Amino acid sequence: MNSDSAVPGLNRNIALSTEIKIAPYERLKDFNRQCAPYLEKIDINNKQIRILEKLRDLLLQKSMSGKVRFNLKKIKASD
């Protein structure tokens, strides 16, 4: 084993002789096109999460200080 290797059991010769396959450009482009709507939705959801976290923190702070009160009603869970 090479003691100065960053990955135990992997030396320079093994790394250089390993073939790495890369998909054709058109296939990568198609993959990106298909994934784009999902990535956009993830981004939108993450932004919404940050907004909701800020709102939660603000409401918690205001409710603990008595600056805001809530009138809560009990509801039945629908089947």
N, C-alpha and C positions, 0 to 999 in steps of 0.2 A: 504494500500500500504506500502511496506517495504521501509523505507527512506534510508537505507544503501545499497540498491540494485543498481547495475550498470545499470540494465534495468528496467525502471518503470513498475510495474505490474507483474514482474517475481520474484518469491522468490526461495530459495534453494529447497524446497520440490517439487515445480512444475518442476523445471529444472531436478531434479533427477528422477522424476517419468515419464518423457517424453521418449517415446521409439524412438530411432533413428535407422532407417533401413540402413543397409550397403549392397550394391550389392555384389554378390558372386565374388570371386577373378577372376575367368575366364571371367566374364562379364566386370570387370574393365580392365583386360588385353586386351580384344577385343576392348573396347572403346578407350584405349590408342593407340592401333595399328591403328585404323581407324583415329584417330585425329593426329597422328604423322606427316603425310605429310603436313597437314594444319599448324601445329605449326612450322615446319621447314620452310615453305614458309613465314610465318609471320616473323620469325627470319631473313631470307634472305632479305625480304623487309625492315625491320627496319635497317639492316646494310646498305643497299643501300640508304635509306633515309638519314642516317648520313653522308655518303660519298657525296651525292648530296648537302646537306646543307653546308658542308665544302667547296665544289667546288663553290657553289653560293656565299658564303661569300668572298672567295678569289677573284673570278671574279669581284664582286661588288667593293671590295677594290681597285683592280688594275684598273678597269674602271674609278672609281672616281679620282684616282691619275693620270690618263692618261697613265699608263704603258701598257695598252692594249686597242685596239679599235676593234669595231665590224662592219662588213659590212653586214647590214641586208637587206634582200629582202622581198618584200611583196608577199604573196601567197594567192590564193583563197582557201577558205574552200570547200572541196568536199562535194557533197550532200550525 
